[in-house]
Amino acid sequence: MLKFDKSWRFSSPGPVPKGVIRDFYELIDKIVAQGNVWHAVEQCKDSFGGSGRSSNLSWAWTDLSDLMDNLAENAPLFIEAFCKCCVNLEKSGLAVPDIQHINSILAKHDAGYEIQLPDLIATRAYTPITVPRLAPSLDEQARKLIDDCLAESERLLDTGQGRRAVQEILFLLESITTAFRGMGEDTVTIQGKYFGPIISEMKRRERGKAQENILNWMTTLHGYLSSPTGGGVRHGTDLKEGIAIQSHEARLYCNLARSYLTFLLEEHDQQSN
């Protein structure tokens, strides 16, 4: 077995990219062709957590594919299973790819892992951007909302539910903007009720300043994540043109949103003083 963070065995850090599944499956096809194909495929099934013999070779391939797809929800376990598969097939006298070849596939698809025997190393270290826990200008209810949403978003990321994690952080970003309603000078008080109008009024007030650009970037992120052909987390995903959010993309979106949350909280404190 590969050595890696024990928690990954019980809580998936994220799925493996589909390209890795495809390439590993094709490698297995080439390996088993060297000998008794059916017997070798059954060995692979065992490595990926299967039990029992399939009724024929065709079903064996189908069952193996299903097992690989299921285990792919946990990238470290999937990579470990493939390595175990290679070890078992090599013991049967078949030639198998070396670690360098396996790592090249992981790198090609930006899987986020590299094998350094006996360890499996995460090549991307994700540290969530810290959002100030206390926002003095906000009441206790607002602070609790911030804490709860940030915690839930991080939990969802840790369990491989990237789309829902982004949805949670986007909801928080929209909610925080409502704290600016009614703020400003008497002649330029923000009256908008929703994210779009509120941000537009804030941009008009900050025209020509750095804040205007920051608010523009925030609007771009919000618009992309809301769009059915973008992140699709607010209005649903376009089934023909939508793009699924990958785990590493979800981390990036959440960190970007966290940075904007920090900016908004600090702006609110300054304007409240």
Backbone as CSV, one residue per row, in Angstrom:
resi,resn,N_x,N_y,N_z,CA_x,CA_y,CA_z,C_x,C_y,C_z
1,MET,0.836,-1.197,0.000,0.000,0.000,0.000,0.875,1.252,0.000
2,LEU,0.370,2.287,-0.659,1.062,3.573,-0.622,0.825,4.228,0.732
3,LYS,1.762,5.050,1.150,1.614,5.789,2.395,1.164,7.209,2.077
4,PHE,0.078,7.636,2.721,-0.395,9.001,2.561,-1.236,9.381,3.768
5,ASP,-1.695,10.597,3.816,-2.496,11.113,4.923,-3.624,10.128,5.255
6,LYS,-3.636,9.625,6.493,-4.617,8.613,6.887,-6.052,9.083,6.714
7,SER,-6.274,10.381,6.875,-7.648,10.897,6.783,-8.221,10.717,5.378
8,TRP,-7.346,10.628,4.361,-7.816,10.473,2.982,-8.537,9.147,2.764
9,ARG,-8.255,8.164,3.611,-8.922,6.867,3.457,-10.382,6.914,3.890
10,PHE,-10.714,7.903,4.695,-12.071,7.978,5.239,-12.854,9.184,4.741
11,SER,-12.133,10.217,4.292,-12.778,11.423,3.758,-12.035,11.823,2.498
12,SER,-12.674,11.691,1.355,-12.005,11.935,0.077,-11.536,13.379,-0.051
13,PRO,-10.257,13.588,-0.422,-9.782,14.951,-0.682,-10.204,15.448,-2.050
14,GLY,-10.918,14.589,-2.806,-11.390,14.974,-4.135,-11.228,13.845,-5.136
15,PRO,-11.983,13.894,-6.231,-11.920,12.830,-7.240,-10.688,12.958,-8.126
16,VAL,-10.386,11.876,-8.822,-9.292,11.896,-9.788,-9.843,12.398,-11.124
17,PRO,-9.072,13.158,-11.901,-9.562,13.633,-13.202,-9.951,12.467,-14.115
18,LYS,-10.959,12.680,-14.936,-11.454,11.622,-15.819,-10.368,11.150,-16.792
19,GLY,-9.475,12.062,-17.162,-8.397,11.678,-18.064,-7.494,10.616,-17.472
20,VAL,-7.292,10.654,-16.159,-6.477,9.646,-15.479,-7.184,8.296,-15.533
21,ILE,-8.488,8.295,-15.286,-9.259,7.045,-15.356,-9.106,6.426,-16.742
22,ARG,-9.277,7.242,-17.767,-9.194,6.759,-19.143,-7.811,6.191,-19.458
23,ASP,-6.773,6.920,-19.075,-5.412,6.475,-19.400,-5.022,5.222,-18.624
24,PHE,-5.427,5.133,-17.368,-5.124,3.937,-16.582,-5.870,2.722,-17.155
25,TYR,-7.104,2.933,-17.583,-7.886,1.844,-18.173,-7.207,1.344,-19.456
26,GLU,-6.709,2.282,-20.255,-6.020,1.904,-21.488,-4.716,1.171,-21.196
27,LEU,-4.035,1.559,-20.119,-2.817,0.851,-19.732,-3.134,-0.591,-19.336
28,ILE,-4.211,-0.766,-18.582,-4.612,-2.111,-18.183,-4.903,-2.957,-19.414
29,ASP,-5.553,-2.366,-20.408,-5.866,-3.072,-21.651,-4.583,-3.589,-22.311
30,LYS,-3.528,-2.770,-22.301,-2.259,-3.163,-22.916,-1.531,-4.220,-22.084
31,ILE,-1.623,-4.078,-20.756,-0.922,-5.029,-19.881,-1.514,-6.429,-19.997
32,VAL,-2.846,-6.519,-19.879,-3.488,-7.840,-19.847,-3.400,-8.556,-21.193
33,ALA,-3.163,-7.805,-22.269,-3.064,-8.414,-23.597,-1.848,-9.341,-23.705
34,GLN,-0.942,-9.253,-22.725,0.268,-10.067,-22.762,0.023,-11.509,-22.306
35,GLY,-1.102,-11.765,-21.675,-1.319,-13.103,-21.122,-2.770,-13.531,-21.193
36,ASN,-3.215,-14.234,-20.170,-4.603,-14.680,-20.059,-5.450,-13.463,-19.689
37,VAL,-6.108,-12.893,-20.676,-6.792,-11.612,-20.489,-7.845,-11.679,-19.384
38,TRP,-8.715,-12.678,-19.457,-9.805,-12.764,-18.481,-9.250,-12.876,-17.061
39,HIS,-8.259,-13.740,-16.864,-7.679,-13.920,-15.541,-7.057,-12.606,-15.046
40,ALA,-6.362,-11.905,-15.936,-5.701,-10.658,-15.559,-6.709,-9.573,-15.201
41,VAL,-7.805,-9.493,-15.957,-8.847,-8.497,-15.656,-9.468,-8.787,-14.291
42,GLU,-9.651,-10.072,-13.974,-10.189,-10.434,-12.661,-9.236,-9.998,-11.554
43,GLN,-7.921,-10.109,-11.807,-6.938,-9.630,-10.836,-7.082,-8.117,-10.614
44,CYS,-7.302,-7.402,-11.715,-7.475,-5.945,-11.618,-8.733,-5.598,-10.835
45,LYS,-9.795,-6.359,-11.060,-11.037,-6.130,-10.324,-10.795,-6.248,-8.819
46,ASP,-10.026,-7.259,-8.426,-9.717,-7.443,-7.001,-8.990,-6.223,-6.443
47,SER,-8.056,-5.670,-7.232,-7.270,-4.524,-6.777,-8.143,-3.302,-6.561
48,PHE,-9.204,-3.171,-7.369,-10.087,-2.014,-7.260,-11.290,-2.279,-6.355
49,GLY,-11.198,-3.323,-5.547,-12.224,-3.569,-4.537,-13.339,-4.489,-4.958
50,GLY,-13.192,-5.183,-6.069,-14.233,-6.093,-6.526,-14.182,-7.433,-5.817
51,SER,-15.245,-8.190,-5.970,-15.303,-9.541,-5.395,-16.150,-10.419,-6.305
52,GLY,-15.751,-11.665,-6.460,-16.509,-12.578,-7.303,-16.081,-12.499,-8.760
53,ARG,-16.222,-13.584,-9.458,-15.804,-13.669,-10.853,-16.964,-13.307,-11.774
54,SER,-16.679,-12.547,-12.807,-17.715,-12.170,-13.787,-18.067,-13.367,-14.650
55,SER,-19.252,-13.329,-15.247,-19.746,-14.485,-16.011,-19.002,-14.699,-17.325
56,ASN,-18.412,-13.645,-17.883,-17.607,-13.782,-19.095,-16.648,-12.592,-19.177
57,LEU,-15.774,-12.598,-20.178,-14.761,-11.556,-20.295,-15.377,-10.183,-20.504
58,SER,-16.442,-10.128,-21.328,-17.086,-8.843,-21.596,-17.605,-8.213,-20.308
59,TRP,-18.253,-9.030,-19.479,-18.768,-8.524,-18.212,-17.629,-8.168,-17.250
60,ALA,-16.523,-8.894,-17.356,-15.371,-8.594,-16.504,-14.855,-7.189,-16.788
61,TRP,-14.763,-6.835,-18.075,-14.331,-5.484,-18.440,-15.323,-4.437,-17.934
62,THR,-16.615,-4.720,-18.092,-17.647,-3.788,-17.635,-17.592,-3.603,-16.123
63,ASP,-17.447,-4.728,-15.411,-17.380,-4.653,-13.950,-16.147,-3.884,-13.496
64,LEU,-15.009,-4.099,-14.188,-13.788,-3.370,-13.844,-13.981,-1.870,-14.057
65,SER,-14.602,-1.508,-15.172,-14.843,-0.103,-15.470,-15.705,0.545,-14.390
66,ASP,-16.736,-0.172,-13.955,-17.617,0.361,-12.910,-16.862,0.538,-11.591
67,LEU,-16.031,-0.450,-11.248,-15.254,-0.366,-10.012,-14.296,0.825,-10.043
68,MET,-13.664,1.031,-11.198,-12.732,2.151,-11.333,-13.460,3.481,-11.214
69,ASP,-14.614,3.595,-11.854,-15.390,4.840,-11.782,-15.817,5.148,-10.348
70,ASN,-16.217,4.108,-9.616,-16.658,4.320,-8.234,-15.509,4.752,-7.339
71,LEU,-14.361,4.083,-7.470,-13.225,4.401,-6.610,-12.591,5.740,-6.994
72,ALA,-12.829,6.192,-8.222,-12.238,7.451,-8.692,-12.740,8.660,-7.916
73,GLU,-13.814,8.504,-7.137,-14.303,9.603,-6.306,-13.307,9.961,-5.211
74,ASN,-12.369,9.026,-4.932,-11.312,9.286,-3.956,-9.980,9.069,-4.674
75,ALA,-9.341,10.165,-5.086,-8.138,10.081,-5.919,-7.012,9.248,-5.299
76,PRO,-6.642,9.462,-4.024,-5.551,8.667,-3.452,-5.838,7.162,-3.467
77,LEU,-7.066,6.767,-3.121,-7.403,5.346,-3.119,-7.383,4.780,-4.536
78,PHE,-7.803,5.582,-5.511,-7.796,5.140,-6.908,-6.364,4.909,-7.384
79,ILE,-5.477,5.853,-7.096,-4.075,5.731,-7.518,-3.431,4.524,-6.837
80,GLU,-3.730,4.344,-5.549,-3.194,3.197,-4.813,-3.672,1.887,-5.419
81,ALA,-4.954,1.825,-5.787,-5.513,0.606,-6.371,-4.836,0.263,-7.697
82,PHE,-4.563,1.292,-8.507,-3.902,1.032,-9.789,-2.485,0.506,-9.567
83,CYS,-1.775,1.077,-8.603,-0.420,0.600,-8.296,-0.460,-0.848,-7.803
84,LYS,-1.434,-1.162,-6.962,-1.599,-2.533,-6.470,-1.889,-3.479,-7.629
85,CYS,-2.710,-2.997,-8.568,-3.038,-3.781,-9.757,-1.762,-4.103,-10.544
86,CYS,-0.904,-3.109,-10.729,0.337,-3.301,-11.479,1.261,-4.285,-10.779
87,VAL,1.342,-4.184,-9.448,2.192,-5.099,-8.684,1.719,-6.539,-8.855
88,ASN,0.415,-6.759,-8.755,-0.136,-8.107,-8.881,0.063,-8.679,-10.283
89,LEU,-0.107,-7.828,-11.298,0.069,-8.296,-12.678,1.538,-8.586,-12.974
90,GLU,2.420,-7.806,-12.378,3.853,-8.048,-12.584,4.266,-9.376,-11.956
91,LYS,3.670,-9.703,-10.806,3.958,-10.990,-10.162,3.502,-12.154,-11.032
92,SER,2.526,-11.896,-11.910,2.032,-12.938,-12.823,2.882,-13.027,-14.086
93,GLY,3.941,-12.233,-14.139,4.855,-12.296,-15.267,4.575,-11.308,-16.376
94,LEU,3.696,-10.345,-16.150,3.357,-9.375,-17.180,4.167,-8.089,-16.994
95,ALA,4.526,-7.457,-18.082,5.237,-6.179,-18.024,4.246,-5.078,-17.665
96,VAL,4.648,-4.190,-16.746,3.763,-3.110,-16.289,4.509,-1.787,-16.370
97,PRO,3.798,-0.668,-16.409,4.456,0.652,-16.463,5.188,0.945,-15.160
98,ASP,6.278,1.684,-15.241,7.011,2.051,-14.030,6.380,3.288,-13.390
99,ILE,6.883,3.641,-12.225,6.330,4.772,-11.472,6.460,6.065,-12.254
100,GLN,7.554,6.216,-12.982,7.745,7.436,-13.775,6.633,7.591,-14.805
101,HIS,6.244,6.489,-15.422,5.166,6.526,-16.424,3.838,6.899,-15.764
102,ILE,3.576,6.295,-14.601,2.328,6.594,-13.881,2.295,8.071,-13.481
103,ASN,3.422,8.563,-12.959,3.490,9.972,-12.560,3.295,10.912,-13.743
104,SER,3.771,10.500,-14.919,3.613,11.357,-16.100,2.137,11.517,-16.457
105,ILE,1.357,10.460,-16.249,-0.088,10.533,-16.507,-0.759,11.438,-15.480
106,LEU,-0.378,11.298,-14.215,-0.946,12.147,-13.163,-0.626,13.613,-13.425
107,ALA,0.605,13.872,-13.879,1.011,15.253,-14.151,0.293,15.806,-15.378
108,LYS,0.138,14.967,-16.411,-0.512,15.419,-17.649,-1.928,15.913,-17.383
109,HIS,-2.618,15.247,-16.470,-4.009,15.614,-16.185,-4.138,16.466,-14.920
110,ASP,-2.989,16.960,-14.416,-3.007,17.838,-13.238,-3.815,17.213,-12.101
111,ALA,-3.497,15.941,-11.804,-4.248,15.212,-10.782,-3.987,15.739,-9.380
112,GLY,-2.834,16.387,-9.182,-2.531,16.930,-7.863,-1.775,15.972,-6.962
113,TYR,-1.274,14.862,-7.529,-0.559,13.870,-6.734,0.651,13.350,-7.504
114,GLU,1.649,12.882,-6.743,2.838,12.270,-7.336,3.290,11.134,-6.427
115,ILE,3.683,10.041,-7.039,4.161,8.889,-6.271,5.660,9.034,-6.044
116,GLN,6.036,9.018,-4.782,7.446,9.001,-4.391,7.583,7.857,-3.402
117,LEU,7.728,6.654,-3.962,7.658,5.441,-3.142,8.463,5.557,-1.843
118,PRO,7.837,5.140,-0.734,6.518,4.487,-0.656,5.364,5.464,-0.461
119,ASP,5.614,6.731,-0.707,4.609,7.744,-0.382,3.851,8.243,-1.615
120,LEU,2.612,8.675,-1.364,1.835,9.415,-2.354,1.789,10.854,-1.856
121,ILE,2.350,11.767,-2.641,2.499,13.159,-2.219,1.477,14.049,-2.926
122,ALA,0.846,14.940,-2.159,-0.036,15.949,-2.759,0.845,17.056,-3.323
123,THR,0.698,17.333,-4.618,1.534,18.355,-5.259,0.906,19.730,-5.226
124,ARG,-0.350,19.817,-4.754,-1.002,21.111,-4.584,-1.420,21.241,-3.132
125,ALA,-0.896,22.222,-2.463,-1.274,22.463,-1.074,-2.266,23.621,-1.043
126,TYR,-3.502,23.325,-0.663,-4.541,24.351,-0.640,-4.719,24.880,0.778
127,THR,-4.452,26.151,0.951,-4.680,26.790,2.241,-5.736,27.857,2.048
128,PRO,-6.887,27.691,2.680,-7.937,28.680,2.490,-7.520,30.062,2.963
129,ILE,-7.864,31.075,2.182,-7.581,32.447,2.567,-8.391,32.780,3.821
130,THR,-7.728,33.359,4.795,-8.379,33.654,6.070,-9.275,34.878,5.945
131,VAL,-10.503,34.709,6.372,-11.447,35.819,6.422,-11.564,36.227,7.886
132,PRO,-11.441,37.532,8.204,-11.510,37.966,9.606,-12.752,37.411,10.296
133,ARG,-12.535,36.717,11.407,-13.666,36.090,12.077,-14.584,37.138,12.706
134,LEU,-13.983,38.214,13.228,-14.783,39.247,13.875,-14.877,40.475,12.979
135,ALA,-16.071,40.859,12.680,-16.300,42.090,11.921,-17.040,43.036,12.863
136,PRO,-16.325,43.927,13.546,-16.922,44.750,14.604,-18.168,45.506,14.183
137,SER,-18.251,45.874,12.898,-19.380,46.691,12.470,-20.634,45.857,12.176
138,LEU,-20.513,44.545,12.263,-21.664,43.682,12.000,-22.181,43.090,13.306
139,ASP,-23.484,42.795,13.357,-24.043,42.254,14.594,-23.726,40.756,14.716
140,GLU,-24.088,40.187,15.857,-23.755,38.788,16.144,-24.377,37.825,15.141
141,GLN,-25.593,38.119,14.690,-26.259,37.248,13.729,-25.479,37.192,12.422
142,ALA,-24.985,38.352,11.993,-24.204,38.394,10.755,-22.892,37.648,10.913
143,ARG,-22.263,37.798,12.066,-20.995,37.103,12.304,-21.204,35.593,12.277
144,LYS,-22.294,35.138,12.869,-22.576,33.694,12.897,-22.798,33.169,11.480
145,LEU,-23.497,33.955,10.653,-23.732,33.558,9.268,-22.396,33.381,8.541
146,ILE,-21.478,34.330,8.745,-20.168,34.256,8.101,-19.423,33.006,8.546
147,ASP,-19.352,32.791,9.863,-18.635,31.632,10.398,-19.218,30.321,9.893
148,ASP,-20.555,30.214,9.926,-21.211,28.971,9.520,-20.999,28.672,8.038
149,CYS,-21.127,29.706,7.201,-20.977,29.495,5.757,-19.540,29.126,5.381
150,LEU,-18.576,29.801,6.006,-17.172,29.498,5.720,-16.835,28.074,6.141
151,ALA,-17.323,27.662,7.296,-17.050,26.308,7.793,-17.698,25.261,6.893
152,GLU,-18.925,25.519,6.472,-19.630,24.559,5.605,-18.967,24.467,4.241
153,SER,-18.531,25.604,3.708,-17.858,25.606,2.412,-16.580,24.778,2.478
154,GLU,-15.798,24.936,3.543,-14.547,24.183,3.679,-14.830,22.697,3.863
155,ARG,-15.880,22.373,4.604,-16.249,20.963,4.790,-16.609,20.320,3.453
156,LEU,-17.366,21.045,2.645,-17.769,20.520,1.344,-16.566,20.318,0.422
157,LEU,-15.607,21.251,0.481,-14.385,21.096,-0.318,-13.622,19.854,0.108
158,ASP,-13.534,19.641,1.414,-12.779,18.502,1.939,-13.421,17.169,1.575
159,THR,-14.720,17.178,1.314,-15.409,15.936,0.957,-15.633,15.819,-0.555
160,GLY,-14.951,16.679,-1.324,-15.014,16.564,-2.778,-16.273,17.124,-3.409
161,GLN,-17.047,17.926,-2.670,-18.282,18.503,-3.203,-18.034,19.960,-3.608
162,GLY,-17.191,20.128,-4.638,-16.744,21.448,-5.048,-17.846,22.394,-5.443
163,ARG,-18.797,21.905,-6.233,-19.865,22.794,-6.720,-20.687,23.352,-5.555
164,ARG,-21.025,22.499,-4.600,-21.805,22.949,-3.447,-20.991,23.887,-2.564
165,ALA,-19.678,23.662,-2.486,-18.811,24.541,-1.695,-18.802,25.942,-2.286
166,VAL,-18.706,26.020,-3.614,-18.711,27.319,-4.288,-20.077,27.981,-4.120
167,GLN,-21.130,27.191,-4.182,-22.489,27.720,-4.012,-22.630,28.359,-2.629
168,GLU,-22.066,27.720,-1.618,-22.153,28.225,-0.246,-21.415,29.554,-0.117
169,ILE,-20.223,29.641,-0.690,-19.418,30.857,-0.559,-20.008,31.987,-1.404
170,LEU,-20.649,31.641,-2.524,-21.295,32.665,-3.359,-22.497,33.252,-2.632
171,PHE,-23.242,32.392,-1.951,-24.372,32.854,-1.140,-23.890,33.845,-0.079
172,LEU,-22.742,33.543,0.543,-22.204,34.423,1.577,-21.771,35.753,0.982
173,LEU,-21.137,35.718,-0.183,-20.703,36.953,-0.841,-21.911,37.844,-1.141
174,GLU,-22.989,37.238,-1.642,-24.205,38.012,-1.932,-24.813,38.578,-0.656
175,SER,-24.761,37.785,0.413,-25.366,38.219,1.677,-24.618,39.402,2.278
176,ILE,-23.277,39.350,2.234,-22.484,40.412,2.850,-22.715,41.759,2.162
177,THR,-22.957,41.736,0.857,-23.167,43.006,0.152,-24.398,43.739,0.683
178,THR,-25.385,43.003,1.207,-26.599,43.668,1.702,-26.309,44.515,2.936
179,ALA,-25.161,44.272,3.590,-24.805,45.082,4.760,-24.516,46.522,4.372
180,PHE,-24.269,46.772,3.073,-23.954,48.129,2.615,-25.214,48.935,2.296
181,ARG,-26.374,48.289,2.313,-27.611,49.004,2.004,-27.863,50.087,3.049
182,GLY,-28.131,51.298,2.570,-28.399,52.416,3.466,-27.162,53.169,3.902
183,MET,-25.984,52.683,3.469,-24.738,53.356,3.851,-24.365,54.416,2.821
184,GLY,-23.487,55.308,3.198,-23.018,56.349,2.281,-23.491,57.715,2.700
185,GLU,-23.086,58.695,1.918,-23.513,60.067,2.193,-25.003,60.207,1.894
186,ASP,-25.605,61.234,2.470,-27.053,61.407,2.317,-27.484,61.456,0.858
187,THR,-26.612,62.024,0.008,-27.002,62.181,-1.399,-26.658,60.950,-2.242
188,VAL,-25.847,60.044,-1.670,-25.434,58.867,-2.445,-25.647,57.592,-1.632
189,THR,-26.719,57.528,-0.909,-26.988,56.343,-0.089,-27.324,55.146,-0.976
190,ILE,-26.764,53.979,-0.634,-27.001,52.762,-1.423,-28.401,52.247,-1.136
191,GLN,-29.185,52.090,-2.194,-30.581,51.686,-2.040,-30.855,50.276,-2.565
192,GLY,-29.928,49.699,-3.342,-30.169,48.396,-3.954,-30.468,47.309,-2.936
193,LYS,-31.243,46.304,-3.367,-31.621,45.216,-2.466,-30.852,43.922,-2.754
194,TYR,-30.262,43.804,-3.948,-29.595,42.575,-4.341,-28.160,42.856,-4.754
195,PHE,-27.385,41.779,-4.932,-25.959,41.885,-5.223,-25.667,42.832,-6.381
196,GLY,-26.298,42.613,-7.542,-26.001,43.409,-8.729,-26.194,44.895,-8.527
197,PRO,-27.401,45.331,-8.131,-27.638,46.769,-7.928,-26.757,47.374,-6.843
198,ILE,-26.519,46.637,-5.761,-25.699,47.169,-4.679,-24.269,47.400,-5.156
199,ILE,-23.692,46.409,-5.840,-22.323,46.548,-6.338,-22.241,47.671,-7.369
200,SER,-23.266,47.800,-8.214,-23.268,48.874,-9.218,-23.244,50.243,-8.550
201,GLU,-24.035,50.405,-7.495,-24.055,51.684,-6.781,-22.728,51.944,-6.075
202,MET,-22.117,50.882,-5.540,-20.823,51.032,-4.888,-19.761,51.450,-5.908
203,LYS,-19.818,50.881,-7.121,-18.844,51.223,-8.159,-18.995,52.680,-8.587
204,ARG,-20.237,53.158,-8.689,-20.446,54.556,-9.063,-19.857,55.493,-8.014
205,ARG,-19.967,55.106,-6.752,-19.434,55.923,-5.669,-17.908,55.933,-5.652
206,GLU,-17.317,54.804,-6.123,-15.852,54.663,-6.052,-15.189,54.849,-7.410
207,ARG,-15.890,55.482,-8.355,-15.361,55.628,-9.711,-13.991,56.304,-9.709
208,GLY,-13.059,55.696,-10.460,-11.719,56.254,-10.567,-10.782,55.813,-9.462
209,LYS,-11.267,55.006,-8.527,-10.441,54.533,-7.424,-10.144,53.035,-7.594
210,ALA,-9.195,52.545,-6.803,-8.848,51.127,-6.865,-10.060,50.254,-6.546
211,GLN,-10.909,50.747,-5.643,-12.088,49.970,-5.259,-12.987,49.648,-6.448
212,GLU,-13.053,50.566,-7.418,-13.898,50.326,-8.588,-13.416,49.098,-9.348
213,ASN,-12.095,48.961,-9.536,-11.552,47.794,-10.229,-11.810,46.515,-9.448
214,ILE,-11.632,46.583,-8.141,-11.862,45.409,-7.298,-13.313,44.956,-7.409
215,LEU,-14.228,45.903,-7.381,-15.656,45.568,-7.501,-15.977,45.013,-8.885
216,ASN,-15.271,45.496,-9.924,-15.453,44.949,-11.267,-15.017,43.482,-11.317
217,TRP,-13.875,43.188,-10.705,-13.387,41.793,-10.684,-14.367,40.897,-9.921
218,MET,-14.891,41.441,-8.831,-15.851,40.682,-8.040,-17.106,40.378,-8.859
219,THR,-17.560,41.368,-9.621,-18.742,41.191,-10.460,-18.489,40.149,-11.543
220,THR,-17.274,40.156,-12.101,-16.930,39.176,-13.139,-16.976,37.765,-12.574
221,LEU,-16.392,37.559,-11.403,-16.417,36.236,-10.772,-17.838,35.804,-10.471
222,HIS,-18.622,36.711,-9.892,-20.011,36.396,-9.551,-20.803,36.044,-10.804
223,GLY,-20.592,36.818,-11.874,-21.325,36.558,-13.108,-20.971,35.219,-13.719
224,TYR,-19.682,34.875,-13.720,-19.260,33.592,-14.295,-19.819,32.414,-13.490
225,LEU,-19.720,32.510,-12.167,-20.184,31.408,-11.327,-21.696,31.257,-11.378
226,SER,-22.407,32.349,-11.606,-23.868,32.298,-11.673,-24.368,31.780,-13.005
227,SER,-23.605,32.010,-14.069,-24.054,31.673,-15.422,-24.209,30.163,-15.634
228,PRO,-25.265,29.741,-16.325,-25.450,28.319,-16.648,-24.317,27.751,-17.496
229,THR,-23.651,28.603,-18.289,-22.529,28.119,-19.096,-21.189,28.385,-18.410
230,GLY,-21.240,28.898,-17.184,-20.035,29.105,-16.388,-20.033,28.109,-15.245
231,GLY,-20.006,28.640,-14.009,-20.023,27.737,-12.858,-21.365,27.066,-12.651
232,GLY,-22.434,27.765,-13.039,-23.765,27.183,-12.944,-24.238,26.923,-11.528
233,VAL,-23.668,27.637,-10.528,-24.024,27.332,-9.148,-25.245,28.112,-8.672
234,ARG,-25.691,29.088,-9.455,-26.820,29.907,-9.003,-28.077,29.669,-9.837
235,HIS,-27.911,29.560,-11.146,-29.073,29.398,-12.023,-29.095,28.038,-12.716
236,GLY,-28.339,27.096,-12.189,-28.299,25.778,-12.812,-27.278,25.725,-13.944
237,THR,-26.947,24.512,-14.365,-25.947,24.298,-15.410,-26.607,23.996,-16.748
238,ASP,-26.122,24.626,-17.792,-26.588,24.330,-19.148,-26.139,22.916,-19.489
239,LEU,-27.093,22.014,-19.769,-26.758,20.608,-19.982,-25.960,20.371,-21.255
240,LYS,-26.016,21.312,-22.198,-25.274,21.154,-23.453,-23.946,21.896,-23.440
241,GLU,-23.921,23.060,-22.801,-22.723,23.892,-22.867,-22.068,24.137,-21.511
242,GLY,-22.694,23.665,-20.444,-22.127,23.878,-19.117,-20.858,23.072,-18.904
243,ILE,-20.012,23.551,-17.990,-18.743,22.892,-17.689,-18.725,22.541,-16.203
244,ALA,-18.494,21.265,-15.892,-18.457,20.832,-14.497,-17.261,21.454,-13.786
245,ILE,-17.470,21.853,-12.533,-16.389,22.435,-11.733,-15.510,21.323,-11.186
246,GLN,-14.218,21.378,-11.479,-13.260,20.419,-10.943,-12.862,20.840,-9.526
247,SER,-12.348,19.885,-8.754,-12.053,20.161,-7.345,-11.034,21.286,-7.165
248,HIS,-9.978,21.303,-8.004,-8.969,22.350,-7.843,-9.517,23.711,-8.277
249,GLU,-10.463,23.713,-9.237,-11.101,24.961,-9.639,-11.992,25.489,-8.513
250,ALA,-12.708,24.560,-7.854,-13.577,24.961,-6.745,-12.769,25.627,-5.639
251,ARG,-11.575,25.086,-5.357,-10.705,25.688,-4.344,-10.334,27.117,-4.735
252,LEU,-9.996,27.291,-6.011,-9.620,28.621,-6.484,-10.790,29.591,-6.356
253,TYR,-11.983,29.192,-6.805,-13.150,30.071,-6.736,-13.457,30.452,-5.286
254,CYS,-13.364,29.470,-4.381,-13.657,29.749,-2.977,-12.637,30.717,-2.387
255,ASN,-11.368,30.540,-2.747,-10.345,31.451,-2.225,-10.503,32.858,-2.792
256,LEU,-10.862,32.955,-4.088,-11.119,34.270,-4.664,-12.276,34.952,-3.938
257,ALA,-13.354,34.190,-3.723,-14.514,34.759,-3.035,-14.150,35.170,-1.606
258,ARG,-13.313,34.367,-0.941,-12.878,34.704,0.410,-12.103,36.030,0.424
259,SER,-11.267,36.234,-0.589,-10.500,37.486,-0.643,-11.430,38.679,-0.827
260,TYR,-12.498,38.507,-1.630,-13.458,39.587,-1.815,-14.283,39.815,-0.546
261,LEU,-14.578,38.733,0.178,-15.287,38.874,1.446,-14.461,39.708,2.431
262,THR,-13.158,39.421,2.474,-12.270,40.181,3.347,-12.295,41.666,2.980
263,PHE,-12.235,41.936,1.676,-12.279,43.323,1.205,-13.583,43.997,1.633
264,LEU,-14.724,43.328,1.435,-16.020,43.912,1.777,-16.139,44.168,3.274
265,LEU,-15.671,43.229,4.085,-15.757,43.408,5.537,-14.920,44.601,6.002
266,GLU,-13.732,44.726,5.427,-12.878,45.851,5.805,-13.468,47.184,5.325
267,GLU,-14.062,47.158,4.108,-14.708,48.374,3.596,-15.876,48.765,4.493
268,HIS,-16.630,47.772,4.943,-17.794,48.051,5.796,-17.352,48.673,7.117
269,ASP,-16.260,48.151,7.687,-15.770,48.710,8.944,-15.319,50.143,8.775
270,GLN,-14.621,50.436,7.671,-14.146,51.789,7.438,-15.291,52.766,7.263
271,GLN,-16.328,52.326,6.543,-17.457,53.217,6.284,-18.366,53.365,7.489
272,SER,-18.232,52.433,8.435,-19.082,52.499,9.639,-18.479,53.394,10.705
273,ASN,-17.165,53.637,10.586,-16.476,54.463,11.601,-16.727,55.945,11.364
